[in-house]
Amino acid sequence: MYIIKVKGIAKIPDYVQLRDEKFTLLAYFRVDRPDKSLEKLGFGDKQAQIMNIINELPFGQVTKLDI
């Protein structure tokens, strides 16, 4: 799975994209509201770990997420 953190501008908030190996969009959520999207994907129990990675991730960088 891949993760991309995108910087919002003006009234548009920062958001995160989670993509699979074929780069198909799995989830798209605001950085400050990941709850429902991560639970829907089955990562509710790993939310803290994923959010730590997201918070340290620079904007615009595609990073492989191994969980």
PQR file with spaces between the fields and no chain letter, atoms N, CA, C, O and H, PARSE charges and radii, in Angstrom:
ATOM       1  N    MET     1       0.845   -1.161    0.000 -0.4000 1.5000
ATOM       2  CA   MET     1       0.000    0.000    0.000 -0.0000 2.0000
ATOM       3  C    MET     1       0.898    1.234    0.000  0.5500 1.7000
ATOM       4  O    MET     1       1.987    1.225    0.575 -0.5500 1.4000
ATOM       5  N    TYR     2       0.430    2.284   -0.647 -0.4000 1.5000
ATOM       6  CA   TYR     2       1.167    3.544   -0.718 -0.0000 2.0000
ATOM       7  C    TYR     2       0.359    4.646   -0.063  0.5500 1.7000
ATOM       8  O    TYR     2      -0.871    4.609   -0.037 -0.5500 1.4000
ATOM       9  H    TYR     2      -0.454    2.291   -1.113  0.4000 1.0000
ATOM      10  N    ILE     3       1.070    5.621    0.462 -0.4000 1.5000
ATOM      11  CA   ILE     3       0.434    6.746    1.141 -0.0000 2.0000
ATOM      12  C    ILE     3       0.994    8.048    0.584  0.5500 1.7000
ATOM      13  O    ILE     3       2.195    8.181    0.351 -0.5500 1.4000
ATOM      14  H    ILE     3       2.069    5.651    0.441  0.4000 1.0000
ATOM      15  N    ILE     4       0.094    9.005    0.377 -0.4000 1.5000
ATOM      16  CA   ILE     4       0.467   10.320   -0.140 -0.0000 2.0000
ATOM      17  C    ILE     4      -0.226   11.368    0.736  0.5500 1.7000
ATOM      18  O    ILE     4      -1.432   11.292    0.967 -0.5500 1.4000
ATOM      19  H    ILE     4      -0.882    8.897    0.566  0.4000 1.0000
ATOM      20  N    LYS     5       0.537   12.332    1.214 -0.4000 1.5000
ATOM      21  CA   LYS     5      -0.024   13.416    2.021 -0.0000 2.0000
ATOM      22  C    LYS     5      -0.002   14.679    1.162  0.5500 1.7000
ATOM      23  O    LYS     5       1.045   15.086    0.658 -0.5500 1.4000
ATOM      24  H    LYS     5       1.517   12.394    1.026  0.4000 1.0000
ATOM      25  N    VAL     6      -1.177   15.292    1.006 -0.4000 1.5000
ATOM      26  CA   VAL     6      -1.330   16.440    0.113 -0.0000 2.0000
ATOM      27  C    VAL     6      -1.678   17.687    0.937  0.5500 1.7000
ATOM      28  O    VAL     6      -2.575   17.658    1.779 -0.5500 1.4000
ATOM      29  H    VAL     6      -2.027   14.962    1.415  0.4000 1.0000
ATOM      30  N    LYS     7      -0.958   18.770    0.679 -0.4000 1.5000
ATOM      31  CA   LYS     7      -1.156   20.040    1.382 -0.0000 2.0000
ATOM      32  C    LYS     7      -2.366   20.770    0.805  0.5500 1.7000
ATOM      33  O    LYS     7      -2.458   20.977   -0.405 -0.5500 1.4000
ATOM      34  H    LYS     7      -0.229   18.793   -0.005  0.4000 1.0000
ATOM      35  N    GLY     8      -3.284   21.154    1.676 -0.4000 1.5000
ATOM      36  CA   GLY     8      -4.439   21.932    1.257 -0.0000 2.0000
ATOM      37  C    GLY     8      -4.081   23.412    1.171  0.5500 1.7000
ATOM      38  O    GLY     8      -3.062   23.848    1.706 -0.5500 1.4000
ATOM      39  H    GLY     8      -3.209   20.986    2.659  0.4000 1.0000
ATOM      40  N    ILE     9      -4.927   24.174    0.495 -0.4000 1.5000
ATOM      41  CA   ILE     9      -4.718   25.620    0.402 -0.0000 2.0000
ATOM      42  C    ILE     9      -6.000   26.334    0.799  0.5500 1.7000
ATOM      43  O    ILE     9      -7.101   25.833    0.573 -0.5500 1.4000
ATOM      44  H    ILE     9      -5.755   23.820    0.060  0.4000 1.0000
ATOM      45  N    ALA    10      -5.845   27.495    1.386 -0.4000 1.5000
ATOM      46  CA   ALA    10      -6.966   28.329    1.819 -0.0000 2.0000
ATOM      47  C    ALA    10      -7.950   27.515    2.662  0.5500 1.7000
ATOM      48  O    ALA    10      -7.596   27.064    3.752 -0.5500 1.4000
ATOM      49  H    ALA    10      -4.950   27.902    1.570  0.4000 1.0000
ATOM      50  N    LYS    11      -9.175   27.321    2.177 -0.4000 1.5000
ATOM      51  CA   LYS    11     -10.192   26.601    2.948 -0.0000 2.0000
ATOM      52  C    LYS    11     -10.172   25.092    2.720  0.5500 1.7000
ATOM      53  O    LYS    11     -10.923   24.358    3.362 -0.5500 1.4000
ATOM      54  H    LYS    11      -9.463   27.687    1.292  0.4000 1.0000
ATOM      55  N    ILE    12      -9.331   24.633    1.823 -0.4000 1.5000
ATOM      56  CA   ILE    12      -9.227   23.199    1.554 -0.0000 2.0000
ATOM      57  C    ILE    12      -8.222   22.596    2.539  0.5500 1.7000
ATOM      58  O    ILE    12      -7.073   23.036    2.587 -0.5500 1.4000
ATOM      59  H    ILE    12      -8.721   25.230    1.301  0.4000 1.0000
ATOM      60  N    PRO    13      -8.638   21.593    3.327 -0.5600 1.5000
ATOM      61  CA   PRO    13      -7.738   21.030    4.348  0.2800 2.0000
ATOM      62  C    PRO    13      -6.689   20.087    3.741  0.5500 1.7000
ATOM      63  O    PRO    13      -6.800   19.669    2.589 -0.5500 1.4000
ATOM      64  N    ASP    14      -5.670   19.766    4.548 -0.4000 1.5000
ATOM      65  CA   ASP    14      -4.693   18.750    4.163 -0.0000 2.0000
ATOM      66  C    ASP    14      -5.416   17.407    4.127  0.5500 1.7000
ATOM      67  O    ASP    14      -6.340   17.170    4.907 -0.5500 1.4000
ATOM      68  H    ASP    14      -5.579   20.106    5.484  0.4000 1.0000
ATOM      69  N    TYR    15      -4.994   16.536    3.225 -0.4000 1.5000
ATOM      70  CA   TYR    15      -5.624   15.225    3.162 -0.0000 2.0000
ATOM      71  C    TYR    15      -4.611   14.145    2.809  0.5500 1.7000
ATOM      72  O    TYR    15      -3.478   14.435    2.426 -0.5500 1.4000
ATOM      73  H    TYR    15      -4.244   16.728    2.592  0.4000 1.0000
ATOM      74  N    VAL    16      -5.038   12.900    2.945 -0.4000 1.5000
ATOM      75  CA   VAL    16      -4.190   11.736    2.719 -0.0000 2.0000
ATOM      76  C    VAL    16      -4.882   10.813    1.732  0.5500 1.7000
ATOM      77  O    VAL    16      -6.101   10.642    1.767 -0.5500 1.4000
ATOM      78  H    VAL    16      -5.959   12.664    3.257  0.4000 1.0000
ATOM      79  N    GLN    17      -4.083   10.219    0.848 -0.4000 1.5000
ATOM      80  CA   GLN    17      -4.582    9.185   -0.059 -0.0000 2.0000
ATOM      81  C    GLN    17      -3.875    7.879    0.278  0.5500 1.7000
ATOM      82  O    GLN    17      -2.657    7.858    0.457 -0.5500 1.4000
ATOM      83  H    GLN    17      -3.093   10.358    0.819  0.4000 1.0000
ATOM      84  N    LEU    18      -4.625    6.801    0.363 -0.4000 1.5000
ATOM      85  CA   LEU    18      -4.064    5.465    0.498 -0.0000 2.0000
ATOM      86  C    LEU    18      -4.341    4.736   -0.808  0.5500 1.7000
ATOM      87  O    LEU    18      -5.480    4.695   -1.271 -0.5500 1.4000
ATOM      88  H    LEU    18      -5.614    6.818    0.218  0.4000 1.0000
ATOM      89  N    ARG    19      -3.304    4.164   -1.399 -0.4000 1.5000
ATOM      90  CA   ARG    19      -3.432    3.497   -2.697 -0.0000 2.0000
ATOM      91  C    ARG    19      -2.827    2.109   -2.625  0.5500 1.7000
ATOM      92  O    ARG    19      -1.896    1.871   -1.854 -0.5500 1.4000
ATOM      93  H    ARG    19      -2.378    4.198   -1.023  0.4000 1.0000
ATOM      94  N    ASP    20      -3.358    1.179   -3.435 -0.4000 1.5000
ATOM      95  CA   ASP    20      -2.843   -0.188   -3.445 -0.0000 2.0000
ATOM      96  C    ASP    20      -1.639   -0.303   -4.384  0.5500 1.7000
ATOM      97  O    ASP    20      -1.142    0.698   -4.901 -0.5500 1.4000
ATOM      98  H    ASP    20      -4.113    1.372   -4.061  0.4000 1.0000
ATOM      99  N    GLU    21      -1.186   -1.524   -4.593 -0.4000 1.5000
ATOM     100  CA   GLU    21       0.000   -1.788   -5.419 -0.0000 2.0000
ATOM     101  C    GLU    21      -0.171   -1.343   -6.871  0.5500 1.7000
ATOM     102  O    GLU    21       0.808   -1.004   -7.536 -0.5500 1.4000
ATOM     103  H    GLU    21      -1.589   -2.337   -4.173  0.4000 1.0000
ATOM     104  N    LYS    22      -1.408   -1.343   -7.362 -0.4000 1.5000
ATOM     105  CA   LYS    22      -1.680   -0.884   -8.734 -0.0000 2.0000
ATOM     106  C    LYS    22      -2.018    0.607   -8.762  0.5500 1.7000
ATOM     107  O    LYS    22      -2.432    1.141   -9.791 -0.5500 1.4000
ATOM     108  H    LYS    22      -2.203   -1.619   -6.821  0.4000 1.0000
ATOM     109  N    PHE    23      -1.839    1.263   -7.626 -0.4000 1.5000
ATOM     110  CA   PHE    23      -2.072    2.686   -7.434 -0.0000 2.0000
ATOM     111  C    PHE    23      -3.549    3.071   -7.539  0.5500 1.7000
ATOM     112  O    PHE    23      -3.877    4.212   -7.865 -0.5500 1.4000
ATOM     113  H    PHE    23      -1.503    0.829   -6.790  0.4000 1.0000
ATOM     114  N    THR    24      -4.425    2.126   -7.265 -0.4000 1.5000
ATOM     115  CA   THR    24      -5.858    2.394   -7.203 -0.0000 2.0000
ATOM     116  C    THR    24      -6.176    3.025   -5.853  0.5500 1.7000
ATOM     117  O    THR    24      -5.681    2.576   -4.820 -0.5500 1.4000
ATOM     118  H    THR    24      -4.159    1.199   -7.000  0.4000 1.0000
ATOM     119  N    LEU    25      -7.001    4.063   -5.866 -0.4000 1.5000
ATOM     120  CA   LEU    25      -7.349    4.765   -4.638 -0.0000 2.0000
ATOM     121  C    LEU    25      -8.172    3.873   -3.718  0.5500 1.7000
ATOM     122  O    LEU    25      -9.230    3.378   -4.107 -0.5500 1.4000
ATOM     123  H    LEU    25      -7.403    4.428   -6.706  0.4000 1.0000
ATOM     124  N    LEU    26      -7.680    3.667   -2.491 -0.4000 1.5000
ATOM     125  CA   LEU    26      -8.387    2.873   -1.486 -0.0000 2.0000
ATOM     126  C    LEU    26      -9.131    3.757   -0.497  0.5500 1.7000
ATOM     127  O    LEU    26     -10.252    3.452   -0.091 -0.5500 1.4000
ATOM     128  H    LEU    26      -6.820    4.069   -2.175  0.4000 1.0000
ATOM     129  N    ALA    27      -8.491    4.854   -0.118 -0.4000 1.5000
ATOM     130  CA   ALA    27      -9.098    5.772    0.853 -0.0000 2.0000
ATOM     131  C    ALA    27      -8.573    7.176    0.617  0.5500 1.7000
ATOM     132  O    ALA    27      -7.454    7.375    0.145 -0.5500 1.4000
ATOM     133  H    ALA    27      -7.580    5.102   -0.448  0.4000 1.0000
ATOM     134  N    TYR    28      -9.409    8.136    0.956 -0.4000 1.5000
ATOM     135  CA   TYR    28      -9.097    9.551    0.808 -0.0000 2.0000
ATOM     136  C    TYR    28      -9.724   10.228    2.008  0.5500 1.7000
ATOM     137  O    TYR    28     -10.947   10.231    2.148 -0.5500 1.4000
ATOM     138  H    TYR    28     -10.318    7.974    1.339  0.4000 1.0000
ATOM     139  N    PHE    29      -8.903   10.806    2.882 -0.4000 1.5000
ATOM     140  CA   PHE    29      -9.455   11.403    4.095 -0.0000 2.0000
ATOM     141  C    PHE    29      -8.630   12.588    4.565  0.5500 1.7000
ATOM     142  O    PHE    29      -7.456   12.729    4.222 -0.5500 1.4000
ATOM     143  H    PHE    29      -7.909   10.804    2.769  0.4000 1.0000
ATOM     144  N    ARG    30      -9.273   13.434    5.358 -0.4000 1.5000
ATOM     145  CA   ARG    30      -8.582   14.573    5.948 -0.0000 2.0000
ATOM     146  C    ARG    30      -7.603   14.076    6.993  0.5500 1.7000
ATOM     147  O    ARG    30      -7.860   13.084    7.676 -0.5500 1.4000
ATOM     148  H    ARG    30     -10.227   13.319    5.636  0.4000 1.0000
ATOM     149  N    VAL    31      -6.493   14.758    7.115 -0.4000 1.5000
ATOM     150  CA   VAL    31      -5.472   14.367    8.084 -0.0000 2.0000
ATOM     151  C    VAL    31      -6.033   14.384    9.506  0.5500 1.7000
ATOM     152  O    VAL    31      -5.658   13.543   10.323 -0.5500 1.4000
ATOM     153  H    VAL    31      -6.284   15.564    6.560  0.4000 1.0000
ATOM     154  N    ASP    32      -6.908   15.311    9.805 -0.4000 1.5000
ATOM     155  CA   ASP    32      -7.457   15.420   11.155 -0.0000 2.0000
ATOM     156  C    ASP    32      -8.685   14.539   11.407  0.5500 1.7000
ATOM     157  O    ASP    32      -9.216   14.542   12.518 -0.5500 1.4000
ATOM     158  H    ASP    32      -7.212   15.994    9.141  0.4000 1.0000
ATOM     159  N    ARG    33      -9.153   13.776   10.388 -0.4000 1.5000
ATOM     160  CA   ARG    33     -10.330   12.915   10.562 -0.0000 2.0000
ATOM     161  C    ARG    33     -10.174   11.566    9.845  0.5500 1.7000
ATOM     162  O    ARG    33     -10.876   11.299    8.869 -0.5500 1.4000
ATOM     163  H    ARG    33      -8.721   13.773    9.486  0.4000 1.0000
ATOM     164  N    PRO    34      -9.267   10.727   10.320 -0.5600 1.5000
ATOM     165  CA   PRO    34      -9.013    9.454    9.632  0.2800 2.0000
ATOM     166  C    PRO    34      -9.901    8.293   10.081  0.5500 1.7000
ATOM     167  O    PRO    34      -9.884    7.235    9.452 -0.5500 1.4000
ATOM     168  N    ASP    35     -10.664    8.465   11.139 -0.4000 1.5000
ATOM     169  CA   ASP    35     -11.340    7.364   11.825 -0.0000 2.0000
ATOM     170  C    ASP    35     -12.117    6.417   10.929  0.5500 1.7000
ATOM     171  O    ASP    35     -11.784    5.235   10.847 -0.5500 1.4000
ATOM     172  H    ASP    35     -10.678    9.324   11.649  0.4000 1.0000
ATOM     173  N    LYS    36     -13.138    6.908   10.260 -0.4000 1.5000
ATOM     174  CA   LYS    36     -14.028    6.040    9.487 -0.0000 2.0000
ATOM     175  C    LYS    36     -13.322    5.391    8.307  0.5500 1.7000
ATOM     176  O    LYS    36     -13.567    4.220    8.014 -0.5500 1.4000
ATOM     177  H    LYS    36     -13.409    7.868   10.326  0.4000 1.0000
ATOM     178  N    SER    37     -12.460    6.117    7.629 -0.4000 1.5000
ATOM     179  CA   SER    37     -11.775    5.571    6.454 -0.0000 2.0000
ATOM     180  C    SER    37     -10.854    4.419    6.825  0.5500 1.7000
ATOM     181  O    SER    37     -10.833    3.399    6.137 -0.5500 1.4000
ATOM     182  H    SER    37     -12.260    7.067    7.867  0.4000 1.0000
ATOM     183  N    LEU    38     -10.099    4.567    7.894 -0.4000 1.5000
ATOM     184  CA   LEU    38      -9.187    3.498    8.303 -0.0000 2.0000
ATOM     185  C    LEU    38      -9.945    2.280    8.827  0.5500 1.7000
ATOM     186  O    LEU    38      -9.531    1.145    8.594 -0.5500 1.4000
ATOM     187  H    LEU    38     -10.116    5.396    8.454  0.4000 1.0000
ATOM     188  N    GLU    39     -11.044    2.510    9.529 -0.4000 1.5000
ATOM     189  CA   GLU    39     -11.839    1.380   10.015 -0.0000 2.0000
ATOM     190  C    GLU    39     -12.490    0.632    8.861  0.5500 1.7000
ATOM     191  O    GLU    39     -12.578   -0.595    8.886 -0.5500 1.4000
ATOM     192  H    GLU    39     -11.380    3.433    9.718  0.4000 1.0000
ATOM     193  N    LYS    40     -12.945    1.361    7.853 -0.4000 1.5000
ATOM     194  CA   LYS    40     -13.574    0.738    6.688 -0.0000 2.0000
ATOM     195  C    LYS    40     -12.588   -0.181    5.955  0.5500 1.7000
ATOM     196  O    LYS    40     -12.985   -1.212    5.411 -0.5500 1.4000
ATOM     197  H    LYS    40     -12.874    2.358    7.833  0.4000 1.0000
ATOM     198  N    LEU    41     -11.306    0.196    5.941 -0.4000 1.5000
ATOM     199  CA   LEU    41     -10.274   -0.616    5.304 -0.0000 2.0000
ATOM     200  C    LEU    41      -9.785   -1.754    6.194  0.5500 1.7000
ATOM     201  O    LEU    41      -9.038   -2.618    5.735 -0.5500 1.4000
ATOM     202  H    LEU    41     -10.984    1.033    6.383  0.4000 1.0000
ATOM     203  N    GLY    42     -10.197   -1.763    7.459 -0.4000 1.5000
ATOM     204  CA   GLY    42      -9.769   -2.808    8.381 -0.0000 2.0000
ATOM     205  C    GLY    42      -8.504   -2.454    9.142  0.5500 1.7000
ATOM     206  O    GLY    42      -7.847   -3.339    9.691 -0.5500 1.4000
ATOM     207  H    GLY    42     -10.803   -1.061    7.832  0.4000 1.0000
ATOM     208  N    PHE    43      -8.149   -1.167    9.186 -0.4000 1.5000
ATOM     209  CA   PHE    43      -6.952   -0.733    9.884 -0.0000 2.0000
ATOM     210  C    PHE    43      -7.282    0.055   11.152  0.5500 1.7000
ATOM     211  O    PHE    43      -6.454    0.835   11.623 -0.5500 1.4000
ATOM     212  H    PHE    43      -8.682   -0.448    8.740  0.4000 1.0000
ATOM     213  N    GLY    44      -8.459   -0.136   11.699 -0.4000 1.5000
ATOM     214  CA   GLY    44      -8.851    0.583   12.906 -0.0000 2.0000
ATOM     215  C    GLY    44      -7.929    0.309   14.076  0.5500 1.7000
ATOM     216  O    GLY    44      -7.667    1.195   14.890 -0.5500 1.4000
ATOM     217  H    GLY    44      -9.131   -0.770   11.316  0.4000 1.0000
ATOM     218  N    ASP    45      -7.430   -0.936   14.162 -0.4000 1.5000
ATOM     219  CA   ASP    45      -6.536   -1.300   15.256 -0.0000 2.0000
ATOM     220  C    ASP    45      -5.120   -0.753   15.066  0.5500 1.7000
ATOM     221  O    ASP    45      -4.342   -0.718   16.019 -0.5500 1.4000
ATOM     222  H    ASP    45      -7.643   -1.655   13.501  0.4000 1.0000
ATOM     223  N    LYS    46      -4.780   -0.331   13.861 -0.4000 1.5000
ATOM     224  CA   LYS    46      -3.446    0.196   13.563 -0.0000 2.0000
ATOM     225  C    LYS    46      -3.476    1.704   13.298  0.5500 1.7000
ATOM     226  O    LYS    46      -2.522    2.266   12.761 -0.5500 1.4000
ATOM     227  H    LYS    46      -5.412   -0.360   13.086  0.4000 1.0000
ATOM     228  N    GLN    47      -4.564    2.343   13.675 -0.4000 1.5000
ATOM     229  CA   GLN    47      -4.747    3.761   13.384 -0.0000 2.0000
ATOM     230  C    GLN    47      -3.637    4.620   13.993  0.5500 1.7000
ATOM     231  O    GLN    47      -3.126    5.517   13.323 -0.5500 1.4000
ATOM     232  H    GLN    47      -5.340    1.886   14.111  0.4000 1.0000
ATOM     233  N    ALA    48      -3.257    4.368   15.238 -0.4000 1.5000
ATOM     234  CA   ALA    48      -2.219    5.178   15.889 -0.0000 2.0000
ATOM     235  C    ALA    48      -0.893    5.068   15.136  0.5500 1.7000
ATOM     236  O    ALA    48      -0.208    6.070   14.932 -0.5500 1.4000
ATOM     237  H    ALA    48      -3.672    3.639   15.783  0.4000 1.0000
ATOM     238  N    GLN    49      -0.538    3.866   14.730 -0.4000 1.5000
ATOM     239  CA   GLN    49       0.709    3.642   13.992 -0.0000 2.0000
ATOM     240  C    GLN    49       0.674    4.359   12.639  0.5500 1.7000
ATOM     241  O    GLN    49       1.649    5.007   12.259 -0.5500 1.4000
ATOM     242  H    GLN    49      -1.094    3.052   14.896  0.4000 1.0000
ATOM     243  N    ILE    50      -0.421    4.249   11.925 -0.4000 1.5000
ATOM     244  CA   ILE    50      -0.563    4.904   10.619 -0.0000 2.0000
ATOM     245  C    ILE    50      -0.538    6.419   10.768  0.5500 1.7000
ATOM     246  O    ILE    50       0.096    7.106    9.966 -0.5500 1.4000
ATOM     247  H    ILE    50      -1.213    3.723   12.235  0.4000 1.0000
ATOM     248  N    MET    51      -1.213    6.949   11.773 -0.4000 1.5000
ATOM     249  CA   MET    51      -1.238    8.401   11.969 -0.0000 2.0000
ATOM     250  C    MET    51       0.129    8.954   12.355  0.5500 1.7000
ATOM     251  O    MET    51       0.449   10.088   11.997 -0.5500 1.4000
ATOM     252  H    MET    51      -1.728    6.391   12.425  0.4000 1.0000
ATOM     253  N    ASN    52       0.949    8.182   13.080 -0.4000 1.5000
ATOM     254  CA   ASN    52       2.316    8.607   13.375 -0.0000 2.0000
ATOM     255  C    ASN    52       3.119    8.739   12.096  0.5500 1.7000
ATOM     256  O    ASN    52       3.889    9.687   11.941 -0.5500 1.4000
ATOM     257  H    ASN    52       0.690    7.261   13.372  0.4000 1.0000
ATOM     258  N    ILE    53       2.948    7.799   11.178 -0.4000 1.5000
ATOM     259  CA   ILE    53       3.636    7.847    9.888 -0.0000 2.0000
ATOM     260  C    ILE    53       3.152    9.057    9.090  0.5500 1.7000
ATOM     261  O    ILE    53       3.960    9.781    8.507 -0.5500 1.4000
ATOM     262  H    ILE    53       2.322    7.029   11.303  0.4000 1.0000
ATOM     263  N    ILE    54       1.855    9.273    9.063 -0.4000 1.5000
ATOM     264  CA   ILE    54       1.279   10.405    8.321 -0.0000 2.0000
ATOM     265  C    ILE    54       1.791   11.734    8.865  0.5500 1.7000
ATOM     266  O    ILE    54       2.142   12.621    8.087 -0.5500 1.4000
ATOM     267  H    ILE    54       1.199    8.685    9.536  0.4000 1.0000
ATOM     268  N    ASN    55       1.838   11.885   10.169 -0.4000 1.5000
ATOM     269  CA   ASN    55       2.273   13.148   10.769 -0.0000 2.0000
ATOM     270  C    ASN    55       3.739   13.459   10.477  0.5500 1.7000
ATOM     271  O    ASN    55       4.114   14.629   10.403 -0.5500 1.4000
ATOM     272  H    ASN    55       1.553   11.165   10.801  0.4000 1.0000
ATOM     273  N    GLU    56       4.569   12.441   10.311 -0.4000 1.5000
ATOM     274  CA   GLU    56       5.988   12.642   10.013 -0.0000 2.0000
ATOM     275  C    GLU    56       6.261   12.758    8.515  0.5500 1.7000
ATOM     276  O    GLU    56       7.334   13.210    8.114 -0.5500 1.4000
ATOM     277  H    GLU    56       4.265   11.490   10.371  0.4000 1.0000
ATOM     278  N    LEU    57       5.314   12.361    7.701 -0.4000 1.5000
ATOM     279  CA   LEU    57       5.487   12.335    6.253 -0.0000 2.0000
ATOM     280  C    LEU    57       5.456   13.741    5.660  0.5500 1.7000
ATOM     281  O    LEU    57       4.559   14.521    5.980 -0.5500 1.4000
ATOM     282  H    LEU    57       4.442   11.995    8.027  0.4000 1.0000
ATOM     283  N    PRO    58       6.426   14.079    4.796 -0.5600 1.5000
ATOM     284  CA   PRO    58       6.374   15.387    4.128  0.2800 2.0000
ATOM     285  C    PRO    58       5.270   15.411    3.074  0.5500 1.7000
ATOM     286  O    PRO    58       4.881   14.369    2.548 -0.5500 1.4000
ATOM     287  N    PHE    59       4.773   16.601    2.772 -0.4000 1.5000
ATOM     288  CA   PHE    59       3.729   16.735    1.768 -0.0000 2.0000
ATOM     289  C    PHE    59       4.260   16.396    0.379  0.5500 1.7000
ATOM     290  O    PHE    59       5.394   16.736    0.043 -0.5500 1.4000
ATOM     291  H    PHE    59       5.089   17.448    3.199  0.4000 1.0000
ATOM     292  N    GLY    60       3.432   15.721   -0.430 -0.4000 1.5000
ATOM     293  CA   GLY    60       3.758   15.441   -1.816 -0.0000 2.0000
ATOM     294  C    GLY    60       4.647   14.254   -2.058  0.5500 1.7000
ATOM     295  O    GLY    60       4.965   13.964   -3.211 -0.5500 1.4000
ATOM     296  H    GLY    60       2.510   15.445   -0.157  0.4000 1.0000
ATOM     297  N    GLN    61       5.061   13.561   -1.038 -0.4000 1.5000
ATOM     298  CA   GLN    61       5.946   12.411   -1.204 -0.0000 2.0000
ATOM     299  C    GLN    61       5.144   11.117   -1.158  0.5500 1.7000
ATOM     300  O    GLN    61       4.360   10.900   -0.234 -0.5500 1.4000
ATOM     301  H    GLN    61       4.802   13.797   -0.101  0.4000 1.0000
ATOM     302  N    VAL    62       5.342   10.256   -2.160 -0.4000 1.5000
ATOM     303  CA   VAL    62       4.693    8.948   -2.175 -0.0000 2.0000
ATOM     304  C    VAL    62       5.574    7.993   -1.378  0.5500 1.7000
ATOM     305  O    VAL    62       6.766    7.857   -1.657 -0.5500 1.4000
ATOM     306  H    VAL    62       5.979   10.433   -2.911  0.4000 1.0000
ATOM     307  N    THR    63       4.985    7.338   -0.389 -0.4000 1.5000
ATOM     308  CA   THR    63       5.732    6.457    0.491 -0.0000 2.0000
ATOM     309  C    THR    63       5.042    5.103    0.572  0.5500 1.7000
ATOM     310  O    THR    63       3.820    5.022    0.702 -0.5500 1.4000
ATOM     311  H    THR    63       4.017    7.449   -0.163  0.4000 1.0000
ATOM     312  N    LYS    64       5.831    4.050    0.493 -0.4000 1.5000
ATOM     313  CA   LYS    64       5.276    2.704    0.632 -0.0000 2.0000
ATOM     314  C    LYS    64       5.011    2.439    2.114  0.5500 1.7000
ATOM     315  O    LYS    64       5.871    2.675    2.962 -0.5500 1.4000
ATOM     316  H    LYS    64       6.823    4.116    0.387  0.4000 1.0000
ATOM     317  N    LEU    65       3.825    1.954    2.405 -0.4000 1.5000
ATOM     318  CA   LEU    65       3.399    1.691    3.762 -0.0000 2.0000
ATOM     319  C    LEU    65       3.314    0.182    3.962  0.5500 1.7000
ATOM     320  O    LEU    65       2.469   -0.483    3.364 -0.5500 1.4000
ATOM     321  H    LEU    65       3.127    1.762    1.716  0.4000 1.0000
ATOM     322  N    ASP    66       4.184   -0.346    4.795 -0.4000 1.5000
ATOM     323  CA   ASP    66       4.200   -1.792    5.069 -0.0000 2.0000
ATOM     324  C    ASP    66       3.621   -2.047    6.469  0.5500 1.7000
ATOM     325  O    ASP    66       4.287   -1.866    7.489 -0.5500 1.4000
ATOM     326  H    ASP    66       4.871    0.194    5.281  0.4000 1.0000
ATOM     327  N    ILE    67       2.372   -2.468    6.470 -0.4000 1.5000
ATOM     328  CA   ILE    67       1.704   -2.767    7.755 -0.0000 2.0000
ATOM     329  C    ILE    67       1.094   -4.141    7.685  0.5500 1.7000
ATOM     330  O    ILE    67       0.484   -4.596    8.652 -0.5500 1.4000
ATOM     331  H    ILE    67       1.831   -2.616    5.642  0.4000 1.0000
